[in-house]
Amino acid sequence: MPEETTEKEQPRLQRMLDAKISEDRALHYLRNEWVRSDGQVINEPDTVVEKFVIAPPPVTENVNDHPGEPA
């Protein structure tokens, strides 16, 4: 019988799925290195960490250099 794990001991992917993030989206976050734990990039779905953050790159504003033209 497998050992029960606490929430903090669950693989990071499972914790994202439990938080209602789709598996496709969670894997996208991993592949793009948006998941970090204590400043370290986490990109393996089975990595067990106590806490993690999802930090996508910042959105840049679309600046139009030519007024009157569509951006």
Secondary structure, DSSP 4 states (H G I P E B T S, - for coil): -PPP--GGGSBHHHHHHHTT--HHHHHHHHHTT-EEETTEE---TT-B-S--EE-PPPPPP---SSTTS--
